[in-house]
Amino acid sequence: MSKHTPGPWTLEQGKYSLSYQLHNRNHRTLATISFASFIDYDLPTERKMTIEEAKANVRVMATAPKLLAALKKAINLLPLDHGMPTPLFDECYEAIHEAEEQ
């Protein structure tokens, strides 16, 4: 059983234009995410991030509980290969385990 804060999680524009706050269903702040440092013009190119990429990353974080719940349901619908788990099943199982690792 996962010990993360139950979803749904929501995003709200932070106090500054390059930050977001991640909230639980009771509007308690789970995290403040600032990505200003990743678009710093003085960073080497391989470490830079566009604002669009940063916002997409934050959206993935906000949907994590929903994605995990859906994956846990979907894994039971995956076909077996002659009674054995498929590589896709193994990949899904590993992702769930990683998310719930304690």
C-alpha positions, 0 to 999 in steps of 0.5 A: 500500500502506498503511503503517499498523500491520496489524490487528487492533487491540483496545481496552482500558479505560485507566488512567482511566475516560474513556480507552482504549488501542488495541493492535496484535496484539502488544499494543503500545500504538498510542494512548491515547485520552482523551475526558474533555476532550470531556465537560467541563461548561464547554465550549460545547454544540457541543463537548461529547460524551457518553460513549456517543458517545466510546466509539463513536468509539473503536470505529470507530478500533479497527476501521479496519484491518478496515473498510479491508480490507473496502472494498478487497475490496468496491470490486471488486464494485461494478457499473459504469455503462456501463463507467464508475465510479459515484458510490459507486465514486468515494466508496469509491476516495476513502476508500481513497486518503485512508486510504493517502495518504502 
